[in-house]
Every structure is written in structure tokens, then in C-alpha cells.
């Protein structure tokens, strides 16, 4: 899933429930009407600014047919600047009320966009099948650099239902249209508006502190049968996290179907593609993730000037927790997936966690989600699960509806654990880089209390903070010891009662590091994130080459260069062509053939193989229609080593097994 990342918020925010007189942030009270046929928005209202310095109000230039004036009658002059209409509001030592009217055309809804385009194109769109006005599109007035509370009355044509985040105050639907009012008193980053031909299913539950919570699904035709299951999971998830963290911070939660492949989380709701909602695993994965964001991200705001911790913390507490509860093997598989992803991250993109603000491409996703989650896993290992959970409860209590930094999280965890965590945070939050480790030797000798195993581990980034587990296997069992990486080569000795058989490095994958080439199989993402990726097309027709280029553009973080089919591979490659031509190309350049998992199986395939010049991804596609059908799903499978397609559907997929670095200890000459 993709989540809309938080923009910068003001630093001085207070609790949510306040009177208008005490409010320290702007407040918008507006009526908004959207005509889904003519694609027109008409709105008016007041924007109340607290006493203070002169400031600017901004609105997207598409709504340039707008008027603004102070309540005293003094008009404000609007100027167009950088794609916005901007009004300058003078300083006052008292509250300032600005009356506004605005209207303008919205773009037509385009259901052909993919998930990546939804991240980079914030455009207000509407149509009979759906409306989405993201805050980032500038559809409503906003005050630069300040959060916003609001009350929105929404009017839509008959047959439509809509919402914004917040408490539903009133609602009426009939032949003359739909009208609803929503209030959001907490300071938020903006207003996202959604509408469509929804059927609404509602259930009431109660929070652990006794408040009624309104749970809803806004589903389109064909999804009605899923509503009860989604409401069940929503209620169960809210209860689970209330017990773990603290009371749910809003008045309810809604699951809203989107006509495009979105996956956004806003305060009190999630906006998810209708096709994705049908997936059987979605309720237990992405839905849980988005509900948890109401504590981390929408309840405690990341101070993004020092890094966005909320995506990684939510990934760890939702996605990983779900896998961990299935068993240790499932948890280990997710840690392997994280380590495979961070290993694929080019060193130039491996920035400090404190530099991550939002997901913009695959490399930033790895940094802010997987790498951050693995750091938090190591942190929990260091201080213990009980202290970790207690620290998060302190963190929530202290920073509810306030911005918080990585340092604030560190302080809460230090208070709960009694440990000084500054060195850990300096290493893993403020510094870039992940160590590459190699178990270089393991030798055994007889001792007075058993066998002594002398071990050597090399690293390119010694820091005196990171430790890695080394496991010594004997016929009687396994003994694991931590080795702190304080030198380029760290030596340690382990005493075991029986003659050792072999030594393994980090067999449970509990240390964040770059996996060695022989530890894990290649995955598609190895090529996706490479800036030097080149495209090879094994078909000369212009139509095929055009379709292959379109697929490559969606597949990769950056537009690949083009390499001729006859050239020797000199960089990571994406090779696209019919099966017989791919087989010939792979044989000619010594790149192997179809993996065993795809051999003798029907349907076209895609797979990655390791090569001296970098990973090579092969995509078999017999024609342009097939290529066009794969352009959207293929980027979603970066964590896989191979895929098998049945038409446009991924029928099978897989990733090879991890192989821990191992040194076999030879028995003494007398025992050979």
C-alpha cells in the first residue's frame, strides 16, 4: 500500500478539543458544491486566522475566479504566483476573519493512472464514477506553513455520497441531492475530499474510554458483500491498538473505495482502490496499516524537518506484527524481504532516516518503510519488547496531536527502558550506510571446559554500536553469541561443550546490513532502483518497442537508457521480448535460462538473474497487448525473484531461499 505522506506542520499545536476563542491555528468554515457532470466546484465560507503576523492565503490558480475580503469589508487583492492565487492578510493583534468565494473547473477522472502517478500528480478530479480533491491540489484555501481545522458542508448531485475526514454532524440524501456536514477540530495538514456513487454501510462501536465510534464503508456496486468483513476488522483493529497504545483519537473510521489504484490514509479514513479492496488479504494487511496511522502520523505528527518516523513505525507495528503473530518463520521471511530490499538500494540513495519525509519512488519507500522498520526491530531487540511498548505509550500520551521528532521518540524509549540510546539513534537515524558483513574464519581448539571456537567477522562500517549474532552449531544444539562490530575485523571466542560442526552468521536475520551476494537470491527490485538501468528490446517493430518502453518507464525509478540487443551487457538490464528471442539472448551472453520454478510451466514469465555488470530482468511478452497488460502490475512485484503470468494476471510468483554465511569446522586430524 501507498500512503500519502505528511507535509510539514507547525510546531506549536495543542489538544484537539478546543473552543473557537482558544484555537491557535486557522479554521475554515465553508460550503462546497461539486457537480460531477459539469465538473464544476463552487464554494464559499470564512477562514478565521488567529492574531499574529501578516500571512498569505493560497488557492490553486484554477480557482482564480475567487474573491477574498476581511469581515470588516476591507477587500484583499489576489495575485497569481507559482501556480496559485495568493492573498496577503495584514498583521493584527486580534483574530482576523476572511470571507472567501471561489469556483473553478475540475479535471475529468482518469481511471487509467497507476499508483505511481497518484503520488506525483495532485490534481482535483471528478466524474459520475468518482471525485477526489486532494489537499495538495490546492482546491481549498490554506495558510502557508500552518495546520488547519475546519467545518465543511458538502453538496453533491443525487446518487452521490461524499466525505472529508472528521466527525459527521449531519447528513441528508434525496432526489434533490446529497448534503452532509463534517467537522475536524484537530489541527491537520489540509482537507481531502472524496465522493462517488457509494452505498454506505454503518456500524457503531465504543472506544476503550467509552466514546461511541461510527464505523463506515463507502463502497461502490459489487463491493457490498465485503462491507461486514471490513467493519469487523476495523472494530477489532481499533480495539487492539487502543489496548497497546491508548484511546483511538477520532470519532470513527471509514473505508472508502476509490475508482483508481490509490491507497491513501487520512485522519479517520482510508481511500483504497476498489479492485484492491477485493483482494482477500487486504483486510489483514493494508487496512490494519492505515488504521494504525491514526495514532502514528495522524495522531502524533512527525516533525518532518528531522525525518518522518511514522511510516516505518506503522510498518513495524502493523505489517510486521501481523507476520510475527503467524509464527517465527513468517516474521523471519518478512525480515529477509526487508534486507533484500535494502541490499538493492543503491549506496547513493541510502540516506539517513532523518532525511526521509515521504515516498516519491521505490528507493525512498525502501528507506522510509523497510529500513526504518528494521531499525525499530533492532531497537526492540536491544531494550526488550515490554520497554519498547511502554515507551510507545509514553510517546502517544505526551505528543497526541502534536509534532514529534526522532529525538522525542528516543527520549520516550529511554525513559521506559532506563537505557541511553543516543549512540544507537546517532548511528541508525542520523547516519547513512549499512554494513556489509563477512564471516571470514572459524576455527576450533580443545579447552579445559570444552571446545573454544575462534571467530572473525569483517565489516566495511565498524561503529561500536551494531552487533551481529554468530551461531555455533554442535551435535547437541546451537549456541548464539552477539559480536559488536567495533573494528574492520572483529574477533571473538565462544566456548561450547561439544565439538563444533559449523558457524553461521546472523542465521535469524536480526541485524540491518547489506546481504552478501551468496546469502540471498536476486529480486526484481535489484534492477528497479538502479539509476544505470538500460532497456534491451528484442523485437524490431515500432509498436512493440513503444509498448516495451512504456512498461520500462513504469517499472523503473528512472527512465532507462536503451542498449542494442547485440551489445555485450555493460550495466543492469531490463530485457523484453518474445520467449524464443529471450532464450537466444540469454544463451549468447551466458545469462542462463528460465529459472527452475518456471521451467515446463504454461504462461509467460518474468525473472531476474545476477550478472557481473548488474542484475538482469527478463520479461517474456509475445505481443504488444500482453506488454500493455503487464505495465501496471509488474512494478508491484519488486520483492519477487520470478513471476508467471496467465494473461494479465500474475498466476504464480516466488523468491529463492536465503543461505546464511557458513563456515564448516573441520574435525581435528586425529578424528578424520
N, C-alpha and C positions, 0 to 999 in steps of 0.2 A: 504494500500500500504506500501511497504517497500522501504526505500531509503538508498542508500549507504552513510554511514556517512563519514564526512570529517576526514582525518588524520591530524596530526599536521602540521602546515605551519610555515614557517619562519616568524619572527616578523617584519622585515623591508621590506615591499612591497610598491610599488609605483603605479602610474596610469597605465592603460593598454597600451595606445598608446605611444610607445617609439621607438627610433632608436636603432639599434644593439649596437652602441657605448655607449649609455646611459643605456643599460639593466643591472640591478643589480642582475640578477638571471640566472641560467643555461638555455641554449637554445639548443634544439635538432632539427637538420635538417636531416631527414632520409627518405630513400625509403624502403618500406616494401612490400613484396610479400607473399601472403598466398595461398597455394594450398589446396583447400578444400577436394580433393580426397586423395592425398598422406599425407595430414595433416603435411605439412612442412612449416615453416616460414623461409624466407631468407631476411636479411635486412642489410643495410649499411648506414652510414651517419657520421655527425660530431656533437660532443657535445661541445659547447662553454661555458667555465666557466669564470666568472669574476675574476679579480685579487683578490688574497687573500691567506688564509692559505692552507696548504695541506688538501686534502679531499679524499673521496673514491667514486668510481663509482660502482654501484651494478647492477647485472643482474642475473636472476634466473639460477640455475645450469643446468637446462635442455638445456640451450643455451651455454653450456661450450665450444662448437666449435666456439670460438669467438676470435677476435684479437683487440687489442687496442694499439694505439701509438699516441704520440704528433705529431702535424703537422710538427714540426721540424725534425721528423724522429726518435726521441727517443722512443723505444718500452716501453710499460708498461707491467709489469708482473702480470698475473691474478692468484689469489689464491681462492680455494673453501673454504667458511666459512659459516656455519649456513644455508646451502641450497642455497647459492648464489655464483656467481663468483664475486670477488672483485678486483678492480684495485686501487692502491694508486697513486694519482696525486700530485706531489710536489708543494710547495708554489711558487708563482710568484707575482711580483708587476705589472704584466701586464696580459692581457687576455690570457687564455690557451685554445687551440683548440685540442680536442682529436678526432682522426679518429677511427671509430669502424666498425667492420663487425661481424655479429652474425647470427646463424642459429640453428634450432633445431626442434624437433618433438612436435606437439601439441596433446593433448588428444582428443579422439573422443567425439562428442557431446552426452550427455546423457539427453534425454528429460524426464526421469522418476524422476529426482531430484525434491524436493519440495522447497518451498520458504525459509524454514529454512536452508536447505543445501546450498542455494546460498549465504547465509550470512557468512557461516563458511568455505566454500571451494572455495578459489580463485584460480581457475585452468584455464589456457588458453585452450579453446576447439574449435574444428572446424569440419565441415562436410558439405555436399551439402545443408542441410536444415538450417544451421546457424553457425555463428562464433562469439565467444565472448572472447576477450582478456582483462580481467580487469587489470587495472593498478597494483592492489595488487598482481597479479600473477608474477610480475617481468619480463614481456615479453619485456620491453624496458629498456635501461639504465637509471638510476636515480642517483641523487646525494643525499647522506644521509642528511636528515634534511632540504632540500631546495626545494622550489617550482620550477616548470618547465614551460617554454614556448616552443613552438615547431612549426615546419612545417613538415607535414607528407605527402608523396606521396604514395598512396596505390594502389597496383596492385592485381587484382583478376581474376579468370577464367571467361570465357564468361558466361553470365546468372546471374552473381552475382553483387550485389551493396553493397557498404560499406561506412563507415564514422567513423570519430572521431569528438570530439567536436571541434568547431572552424568555421572559415569563409571558405566557399568553394571557392577556387581560380580558379580551372579548373576541367573539367570532360569530359571523353570520354568513350563511350561504343561501342563495335562492336564484330565481330566474333573472333577477336584475344584477347578479354578480356576487362576488365574494369580498368580504371586508373583515379584517382582523387587526387587532392592536397588540403589539409586543413591547415590553419594557425591559431594559437592561441597565441596571443602576451601577453595576461594577464598571470600573474604567477598563475599556477594551481597546484593541488596535483599530477597529473600524467595524463596518456593517457589511455582511454578505447576505444577499437576498436570493432566495430560490423559489421557484414556482413551477407548476406543471399540472397536468390532468390527474391529480392524485386522488386515491382513495385512502382515507385516514382511518387507522385503527388505533384505539387508545386503551391504556390501562393505567390504573393508579396504584402506586405502592407507597411505602413510607421509608424515610431515611432512618438511620440509627438514632438520630436525635429527635425523631417524632414528626418531622415535617412531611406533608404529602408531596409526592413526586409524580408528575404527569409524564408517562412514557408513551411515545407515539411512533408509528411508522407512516411515512408518506410514500406509498407505493403506487406504481402505475399498473395498468391492466396486465394480468398474467403473473403478478407477484403476490397477489392477495393471500395465497395459501402459505406464504412464508412469514406472514406478519406475526403469528403467535410465537413461532420459534425465536424470532428476533427479539420480541418483547420478553420472553423467558430469559434469554441470555443477557439482555440488558439489565433486568432486575437482579439476576444472580451476580453479575459482574460488579454492579454498583455496591451491593452488599459486601462482596469480598474485599473490595478496596476501601470501603468505609472502615471495615474492621482492621485493615492493615495500616491505613494512613490517617483517616479522620473523616468526618461527615462530608458527604457529597456537597460541593459548593453551589450548585444551581437548583432550580425548581423542577427540572425534568430533563429528559433526553429524548431526542428524535433521530430516527434513521430515515434518511431521505434518499430516494432513488434519483440518480442523475442519468440523463439520456446520453451523456458522453462518458468515456472511461476515466472518470475522476476518482479520487479517494482522498477527500479533504476532511479535516477535523476542525470544528469551530466550537466555541463555548456552547455546551448543551446540545450539540447535534453533530452528526456526521453526514457527509454528502458523498454517496458511493455510486459508481456506475451500475445501472440496472442489470447488465449482463453479469457483472461480478457478484452481485447480490445472490445470484442463483447458485454460485459455487458452494458445495456442501461444507467446506472447511472455513468459509468466510466468517461465520458467526463466532467461532472459537479462536480466530486469529486477528484479523484486521478490525473487527468490531470491538473486541476487547482492547486492542491498542488505542483505538480512537476514544473509547470511554475513559481510559486511564489518563488521556491527555487533559481531561477536565480538572485533574489535580496538577499534573506537570505540564505546563505550557499555557493553559487557560485559567488555572487557579493560582499557581505560582509562576510568574513571568520570568523567563530567562533574560538577564541583563546582557543582551547580545553584544554589547561593546567588549565584554570579556568572554564571549562564547556562549553558544546555545547548548546547554546540557540536557534540555528536556527531551530531545528526540532519542538520545542514547539511553537515558534513564527509563523512558517509556518502553523502548525496545527490550531492555533488560527485564523490567518488571512485568511486562505483558507477554511479548513473543517468547522470550527465553523461559520465563516461569511456566508457561503452558507446556513447553517441551520438557522441562525438567520434571514437572509433575507426572509426565508419562514414563519416566524412568531415566536412569543414568545414561543408558545408551543413546536415548533421544537427545538428552542435553549435550552429550559429547558430540553428536552429529551436528548440532547447531554451532557449537564452538568450532568444529572443523570448518563449517561453512564460513564463519566469520574470518577465521585465519586464512582460508583460501582467498577470500575477498581482499583482505588487507595485503596479502602477498602479491596480488595482482595490481595493487595501487602503485603507480609509478613514483619513484622517490621524489620527483619534483612536486607531486600532488599530496605528498604525505606531510601535511602541515600540522601545527599544534592544534589540539582540540579547542583551545581558547580562540582560534581563528574561525571556527565553523559557525556560521549564522543560519544558513538554510540550504536545503537541497536544490542544486541547479543542474547537476549532471551526475553521472554514475560515480565519479571519483569523490564528489562531495558527499554523496549518500554513504559510501563506504566509511568516510571519515566521521561523519556526524552520527551515524547509526551503529554500524558494526564495530568499528574501532572503539567508539565511546562505550558501547555495551560491554566489550571485552575488558576494558579498563575497569569498569564498575564490577564486573565479575571478579577480577583480581583483587579489587578493594574489599569486596565482601569476604573473599578468602582470607585476607590479611587481618581484618578486625573481627570476623565472626558474623554469622547470619543474624543473631539476636541484636548485637550492637548496630549492625547496618540498618535493620528495620527500625530500631528505636531512634536512630539518627534521622531517618526519613520522617518519622512522626514529629520530631522536634522541628525539622526543616519546614514541614507543612504548617504547623501551628504558628511559627514565627513569621512566615512570609506569605501567608494566604492573601491573595490579591495585591501582592507587592512584587517588584522585581528582585531577583536574587542572582548572585554570581556563583561561579565555581568556588570562590573562597567562602561564600556563605554556606554552601553545601559541605565544604571541608570542615568548617567550624562546627556545624551540627553533628557531623560524624565523629569529630574529635571529642566533643562533649559526651557523646553516648559511649564511646569506646575507651576513653581515657588515654588514647594514643596521640602522639604528634605525627600528623600526616602531611606536614609541609613538604618533606623531601619527595614523597610519593606523588603529590599533586604537581610539584615543580617538574618532576621527570615526565609524567604521563599526560599532563594537561597543558603545560606551558612550553614544552619542548617537542620538536618533531622527531621523527625517526623511530624505527622499530628494529631491534637487534636481529641479526642472522646468527643462529647458533649452530655449532657443530660439536658433536661428541667425538673427540679426536682419539681418545685411548681409554682403555680399561684393562687393568692388569691385577691379578690376584696373587697373594702370598699368604702363607700359613702364619698364624699368630697364636698367642697364648690363649686367647678366648674364642678362637675360630679362624675365620678367613678375613683378611683385610683386602679390600678392593680399592685400588688407587685409580681415580677417575680424573680426566682432564676435559674441560669444556672450553671452547673458544667462542669469542663474540667480537663483533666489529664495533659494538657500542657498550663498553663497560660503564656502569653508572653507580655501582654500590647500592642500588635500590632494588633492581629487578632480581628475582630468584627464579630458578627453574628446578623442577623435580627430576631427580635421577633415580631410576628404579633398578635395583639389583635383584635378579631372579635366581632362586636356588631350588633344588628339588622339593624343599619344604614350603616354599612360598616366596613372596615378594617383600622386599623392604625398600621403602621410598624415603629419600632424604632431600631437603632443599639445598640448592647451591646458589649462593648470591654472586652475581656477576660483577666482581669488583676489579677485574683485570682482563686484559685481552685473552689470557689463558688462565682460567681458574682451576686450581687443583683441590680435590677433596678426597677423603678416605672414609670408607664405610666398612664396619665390621659386621659380618654375618656368621651365624653358627655353622652353616653347611657350605660346602664348596659351591661357589657361584657358577652359574651357567652362562648368563648373558646380562648385559646392562643396556637399559633403554632410556632415551632422553624424552622427558615430558610425555609419557605414554597416554595420559588423560587429557592432554591439550589444555593446560590451565595457565599458560604463560603467553602473553601477546608477543608475537615475533613473526618474522618472515620465514615461512616454511622452506626448507631446503628442497631443491628440485626432485630429489629422490624420496621425499616424505609424502607428497600428495600429488594426485593426478592434475593435469591441466584442466581448466574450465573455460567456458566461452568468455567470461569476463576478463580473463587474461589479455584477450585481444581488444575487447570493447573499450577499455580505458587507456589504451596506448595511443599517444599522440602521433606516433610514426606509423600507424596502421596504413597499409596500402591495399587497394582493391584489384583483384585479378578476375576478369570476366572471360569465361571460356565459351563464348558464343558471339558470333560476329554481327548478328542482326541488330539494327539500331533500337528496335523495340525491346529486345532482351537486355541490351546494355543499359537502356534508360531505366527499366524496372530494377535491374541489379543495383544501379547507382542509388535509386530511391530507397531500396532496402538497406544498403550500406549506410546511408545518411541517418536512418532511424536506429541502426544497430550500434553505431559508434558514438563516443562522446564528441569527437571532432570529425569533420568531413575527411574521409580517407583520400590519399593521393591514388593515382592509377599506375599500375605496373603491368607491363606487357606479359602475356602468357609465356612467351619464350625466354624471358629473363630469369636468371638464377635468383631465387628468393634472397633478398638482402634486408628484409625488415619483417615485422609481424604482418601477416596477410589475412585477408578475407577473400576466399576463393569461391566463386559462384559459377555454377554451370550444370549441364546435364550429367547424369551419373557416369556414363562411359567416358566423358572427357575429363571428369574429375579423377577417375581411376587412372587414366593415362598420365595426367599431370602429376599426381602423387607418386606414381611409379618412376616417372622420368627424373623427379627431383629427390627421390629417396625419402618420401614422407609417409610411407606406409599406406595401408588401405583402410577400408571401413573397419571400425572397431569391432571386436568380437560380439559386443552386445547388439550390433546392428546386422551382423552377417546373417544371411539367409532369412531375413525378416522382410515382410512386404512393406511398401511405402518408402518414400524418400526420407533422407536423413540429413542431419547436421551434426558435426563433431569437431573437436579441437585436438590437435596433436602438437607436441613440443618439437621445436626445431632449433638449430643453432642460431638462426637470425631472429628468433622470437616465435611466439605461438602462431599457429596457422589454423584458421577456422574454415572448414569446408561446408558449403551449403549446396546440396543437390536440388536442382529445380528443373523440371523438364520444359517449362514454358513460362511465359510472362504472367499468365493468370495465376499460376502457382506462386510465383515470386510476390505478386501483389498481395496474395492472401497471407503470406508469412511475414510481411513487413511489420505488422502491428504486434503479433505475439512474440516474435523472436527475441526482442530486447528484454522481455520479462524473464528469460531463462538463462541469465548470465551465470548463475551458480551451478549450471549443469555441464557435464563433460560431453554428453551426446543427447540428441533428440531424434525421435522417429515421428514423422508426420503421416496422418491419414487425412488426405485432402488438406483443409486449412487447420485441422485440429492436431494438437500435439498428442499423439496416442501413447507415447512411452518416452521416458527420459531416465537419466541416471548420472551418477558421479562415481568415479572409482574410489576404492578404499584407501585410507591413509596408511602409510607404513612408517612407524616410528623409527628414528635413527637408532640403530642397534649395533653393539659390539659384542661378538661372541667370545667368551673367555675360554681359551684353550686349556685343557687339563695339564697338570704337570707331566713332564716326560715319563715319570715313573708310572703314570696311570694310563698312558696311551697304548 
